[in-house]
């Protein structure tokens, strides 16, 4: 590369001001110094960038083409400069992945907690199903993931954060019928024809099938809902029963008045929510801090549901 950022800055200033004198003032240099740099840029690019008229400066066809590229380069350079300033001043950024059956219930509190801890922290959230999320983590596209454990893989390091128990969810009539026979209120005793679960690919579906002693070959189980919000509305209208994580229970019950919840008899089925990072990342303070915030928020939500 035989041109410099300074030359591109001077060129952009002349294009904006359409006057060499005013451009020199904007760039805080003398007009001869600016003109020398513009001339050097023209020689490097192999043609004139401006048509110099008596009272105006116009871009040549080459100048118009170069201006688009120059502004992209200057924009990228400014972004890099800001990043360097932020980094040297202690500013940090994190990219966090989170699965859909956790994200809407946990994220508001977690983001507020992170903001309270470090107002300069930039957080990017990526919501994806477990398999996709772990692929992004391994590829370095995200720094950490919030998933149901175990995640699997020796190249990943995971920390359990809190237990998220499953409740039985359905319409008032169905739940009343189940509650009338506490001895039968065990996941393994649920009839497959009664169950509605999330569609294929959600780890919550695999967990629900496991605690119910079923697998995907159980053809009577309806696995078609795309979200817990959809599932809540279906079962509230009487279309079967489902397993609802405590993390989502209060939010969904508030949003769907007809949804009723019932606890299983002990031992209650549950999933473990955890935080995962690459083993190669190493033990860093940001990971511990993030884990602490998620644990506090998650435990607060499930404790309120149990209370």
C-alpha positions as CSV (number, residue, x, y, z in Angstrom):
1,X,0.0,0.0,0.0
2,X,1.6,3.2,-1.2
3,X,-1.0,5.7,0.1
4,X,-1.6,6.7,3.7
5,X,-4.6,7.3,5.9
6,X,-3.6,11.0,6.1
7,X,-3.8,11.3,2.3
8,X,-7.3,9.7,2.4
9,X,-8.4,12.1,5.1
10,X,-7.2,15.1,3.1
11,X,-8.9,13.7,0.0
12,X,-12.2,13.2,1.8
13,X,-12.0,16.7,3.3
14,X,-11.5,18.3,-0.2
15,X,-14.4,16.2,-1.6
16,X,-16.6,17.5,1.3
17,X,-15.5,21.1,1.3
18,X,-15.0,21.4,-2.5
19,X,-12.3,23.9,-1.8
20,X,-8.6,23.2,-1.0
21,X,-8.3,26.2,1.4
22,X,-11.3,25.2,3.5
23,X,-10.2,21.5,3.5
24,X,-6.8,22.6,4.8
25,X,-8.4,24.5,7.6
26,X,-10.6,21.5,8.6
27,X,-7.5,19.3,8.6
28,X,-5.4,21.9,10.5
29,X,-2.6,21.9,7.9
30,X,-1.4,24.5,5.4
31,X,-2.9,24.5,1.9
32,X,0.4,23.7,0.2
33,X,1.0,20.7,2.5
34,X,-2.5,19.4,1.7
35,X,-2.1,19.9,-2.0
36,X,1.2,17.9,-1.9
37,X,-0.5,15.0,-0.3
38,X,-3.4,15.0,-2.7
39,X,-0.9,15.1,-5.7
40,X,0.9,12.1,-4.2
41,X,-2.3,10.2,-3.9
42,X,-3.2,11.0,-7.5
43,X,0.1,9.7,-8.7
44,X,-0.3,6.5,-6.7
45,X,-3.8,5.9,-8.0
46,X,-2.9,6.8,-11.6
47,X,-5.1,9.7,-12.4
48,X,-6.6,13.0,-11.4
49,X,-9.2,12.9,-8.5
50,X,-10.5,16.4,-8.9
51,X,-11.5,18.8,-11.7
52,X,-10.1,22.2,-10.5
53,X,-12.4,25.0,-11.6
54,X,-12.1,28.7,-10.8
55,X,-14.7,28.7,-8.1
56,X,-15.4,25.0,-7.5
57,X,-13.8,21.6,-7.1
58,X,-15.5,18.6,-8.7
59,X,-14.7,14.9,-8.4
60,X,-13.5,13.1,-11.6
61,X,-15.1,9.7,-12.4
62,X,-12.0,8.2,-10.7
63,X,-12.4,10.4,-7.7
64,X,-16.0,9.3,-7.2
65,X,-15.0,5.7,-7.3
66,X,-12.0,6.3,-4.9
67,X,-14.2,8.3,-2.5
68,X,-16.4,5.4,-1.7
69,X,-13.4,3.2,-0.9
70,X,-11.7,5.9,1.0
71,X,-14.7,6.5,3.3
72,X,-14.9,2.8,4.0
73,X,-11.2,2.7,4.9
74,X,-11.5,5.8,7.1
75,X,-14.6,4.4,8.8
76,X,-12.8,1.1,9.6
77,X,-9.8,3.0,10.9
78,X,-11.9,5.2,13.2
79,X,-13.6,2.0,14.6
80,X,-10.2,0.4,15.2
81,X,-9.0,3.6,16.9
82,X,-12.0,3.7,19.1
83,X,-11.6,0.1,20.0
84,X,-7.9,0.7,21.0
85,X,-9.0,3.6,23.2
86,X,-11.7,1.6,24.8
87,X,-9.4,-1.3,25.4
88,X,-6.6,0.8,26.9
89,X,-9.2,2.5,29.2
90,X,-10.4,-0.8,30.5
91,X,-13.5,-1.1,28.4
92,X,-14.5,-4.7,27.5
93,X,-16.9,-6.5,25.2
94,X,-18.5,-9.9,25.5
95,X,-20.4,-12.1,23.1
96,X,-22.7,-14.5,24.9
97,X,-24.8,-17.3,23.4
98,X,-28.0,-18.4,25.1
99,X,-30.6,-21.1,24.2
100,X,-34.2,-20.0,23.4
101,X,-35.8,-21.8,26.4
102,X,-33.7,-19.7,28.8
103,X,-33.1,-16.4,26.9
104,X,-36.4,-14.5,27.4
105,X,-36.6,-15.2,31.0
106,X,-33.0,-14.8,32.2
107,X,-31.6,-12.1,29.9
108,X,-33.4,-9.0,31.2
109,X,-32.0,-9.5,34.7
110,X,-28.6,-10.6,33.5
111,X,-28.1,-7.6,31.3
112,X,-29.2,-5.3,34.0
113,X,-26.8,-7.0,36.4
114,X,-23.9,-6.7,34.0
115,X,-24.7,-3.1,33.4
116,X,-24.7,-2.4,37.1
117,X,-21.3,-4.1,37.5
118,X,-19.6,-2.4,34.5
119,X,-21.4,0.4,32.7
120,X,-18.7,0.4,29.9
121,X,-19.2,-3.3,29.1
122,X,-20.5,-4.0,25.6
123,X,-22.5,-7.2,25.4
124,X,-23.6,-8.9,22.3
125,X,-26.3,-11.6,22.6
126,X,-26.6,-14.6,20.2
127,X,-29.7,-16.7,20.7
128,X,-29.5,-20.2,19.2
129,X,-30.3,-23.9,19.9
130,X,-27.7,-25.8,21.8
131,X,-26.0,-27.5,18.9
132,X,-25.6,-24.3,16.9
133,X,-24.5,-22.4,20.0
134,X,-21.8,-24.9,20.8
135,X,-20.6,-24.7,17.2
136,X,-20.3,-21.0,17.5
137,X,-18.4,-21.3,20.7
138,X,-15.9,-23.8,19.3
139,X,-15.5,-21.5,16.2
140,X,-14.7,-18.5,18.4
141,X,-17.9,-16.6,17.3
142,X,-19.0,-16.2,20.9
143,X,-17.1,-16.1,24.2
144,X,-19.4,-18.1,26.4
145,X,-22.8,-19.9,26.3
146,X,-25.7,-20.4,28.7
147,X,-27.0,-23.9,28.2
148,X,-28.5,-26.9,30.0
149,X,-25.6,-29.1,31.2
150,X,-23.9,-31.3,30.4
151,X,-22.8,-29.7,27.1
152,X,-20.2,-32.4,26.3
153,X,-16.8,-32.1,24.7
154,X,-13.4,-32.1,26.3
155,X,-12.6,-28.8,24.6
156,X,-15.3,-27.1,26.6
157,X,-15.3,-26.0,30.2
158,X,-18.6,-25.8,32.0
159,X,-19.8,-24.4,35.3
160,X,-23.2,-25.4,36.8
161,X,-25.1,-22.3,38.0
162,X,-28.5,-23.3,39.3
163,X,-31.2,-26.1,39.2
164,X,-34.2,-25.4,37.1
165,X,-37.0,-27.8,38.1
166,X,-39.8,-28.9,35.8
167,X,-43.5,-28.3,36.6
168,X,-46.5,-29.9,35.0
169,X,-48.4,-27.3,32.9
170,X,-51.9,-27.5,31.3
171,X,-55.4,-26.3,31.5
172,X,-57.3,-25.9,34.8
173,X,-59.3,-29.0,34.1
174,X,-56.4,-31.2,33.2
175,X,-54.3,-30.0,36.2
176,X,-57.2,-30.5,38.6
177,X,-57.5,-34.1,37.3
178,X,-53.8,-34.8,37.8
179,X,-53.8,-33.2,41.3
180,X,-56.6,-35.4,42.4
181,X,-54.2,-38.4,42.3
182,X,-50.9,-37.3,43.9
183,X,-49.5,-40.9,43.7
184,X,-49.8,-40.7,39.9
185,X,-48.0,-37.4,39.7
186,X,-44.7,-38.7,38.5
187,X,-43.2,-37.9,35.1
188,X,-42.8,-41.6,34.2
189,X,-46.6,-42.1,34.7
190,X,-47.6,-39.4,32.2
191,X,-49.4,-40.9,29.2
192,X,-47.6,-40.1,25.9
193,X,-50.8,-39.1,24.2
194,X,-51.1,-36.3,26.7
195,X,-47.7,-34.7,26.1
196,X,-46.9,-31.7,24.0
197,X,-43.3,-30.7,23.6
198,X,-41.1,-28.3,21.6
199,X,-40.2,-29.2,18.0
200,X,-37.2,-31.2,17.1
201,X,-33.8,-29.6,17.9
202,X,-34.6,-28.1,21.3
203,X,-32.6,-29.6,24.1
204,X,-35.6,-29.0,26.4
205,X,-37.5,-31.6,24.4
206,X,-34.7,-34.2,24.9
207,X,-34.7,-33.4,28.6
208,X,-38.5,-33.7,28.9
209,X,-38.5,-37.0,27.1
210,X,-35.7,-38.4,29.3
211,X,-37.5,-37.6,32.6
212,X,-40.7,-39.1,31.2
213,X,-38.9,-42.3,30.2
214,X,-39.7,-41.7,26.5
215,X,-37.7,-41.1,23.3
216,X,-38.4,-39.6,19.9
217,X,-39.8,-42.8,18.6
218,X,-42.9,-42.3,20.8
219,X,-45.2,-41.4,18.0
220,X,-48.0,-40.2,20.2
221,X,-46.1,-37.3,21.6
222,X,-46.8,-34.0,19.8
223,X,-43.5,-32.2,19.1
224,X,-44.5,-29.2,17.0
225,X,-44.4,-26.0,19.1
226,X,-41.5,-23.6,18.3
227,X,-41.4,-21.8,21.6
228,X,-42.5,-22.1,25.2
229,X,-44.8,-19.2,24.6
230,X,-46.6,-21.1,21.9
231,X,-46.6,-24.3,24.0
232,X,-48.1,-22.5,27.0
233,X,-51.0,-21.2,25.0
234,X,-51.7,-24.6,23.4
235,X,-51.8,-26.5,26.7
236,X,-53.8,-23.7,28.4
237,X,-56.5,-24.3,25.8
238,X,-56.6,-28.0,26.7
239,X,-54.4,-29.4,24.0
240,X,-52.4,-31.8,26.3
241,X,-49.9,-31.3,29.0
242,X,-46.3,-30.2,29.0
243,X,-43.2,-29.8,31.2
244,X,-42.5,-26.2,32.1
245,X,-39.2,-25.1,33.5
246,X,-39.4,-23.0,36.7
247,X,-37.4,-20.3,34.9
248,X,-40.3,-19.7,32.5
249,X,-43.2,-20.6,34.8
250,X,-44.1,-17.3,36.3
251,X,-43.6,-15.3,33.1
252,X,-45.8,-17.8,31.1
253,X,-48.4,-18.0,33.8
254,X,-48.7,-14.2,33.9
255,X,-48.9,-14.0,30.1
256,X,-51.5,-16.9,29.7
257,X,-54.2,-16.6,32.4
258,X,-55.6,-20.1,31.6
259,X,-52.3,-21.8,32.2
260,X,-52.1,-23.8,35.4
261,X,-49.0,-25.3,37.0
262,X,-48.5,-28.3,39.3
263,X,-45.4,-29.6,41.0
264,X,-44.4,-33.3,40.7
265,X,-43.9,-35.4,43.7
266,X,-40.3,-35.8,44.9
267,X,-37.9,-36.3,43.4
268,X,-38.8,-33.4,41.2
269,X,-37.3,-33.6,37.6
270,X,-34.9,-30.8,36.8
271,X,-32.3,-29.5,34.4
272,X,-29.0,-27.8,35.4
273,X,-28.4,-24.4,33.8
274,X,-24.7,-23.7,33.3
275,X,-22.2,-21.5,31.6
276,X,-19.8,-22.9,29.1
277,X,-16.5,-21.5,27.6
278,X,-13.7,-22.9,25.6
279,X,-11.1,-24.7,27.7
280,X,-8.4,-22.8,25.7
281,X,-9.8,-19.5,26.9
282,X,-8.4,-20.0,30.4
283,X,-9.8,-18.9,33.8
284,X,-10.4,-15.2,33.5
285,X,-12.2,-12.7,35.8
286,X,-14.9,-11.9,33.2
287,X,-16.1,-15.5,33.2
288,X,-16.3,-15.7,36.9
289,X,-18.1,-12.4,37.1
290,X,-20.6,-13.4,34.3
291,X,-21.3,-16.8,36.1
292,X,-22.0,-14.9,39.4
293,X,-24.5,-12.6,37.7
294,X,-26.3,-15.4,35.9
295,X,-26.4,-17.6,39.0
296,X,-27.8,-14.7,41.1
297,X,-30.5,-13.8,38.6
298,X,-31.4,-17.5,37.9
299,X,-31.7,-18.5,41.5
300,X,-33.8,-15.4,42.2
301,X,-36.3,-16.4,39.5
302,X,-36.6,-20.1,40.5
303,X,-36.7,-19.2,44.2
304,X,-39.6,-16.9,43.6
305,X,-41.5,-19.6,41.8
306,X,-40.9,-22.1,44.6
307,X,-42.0,-19.6,47.2
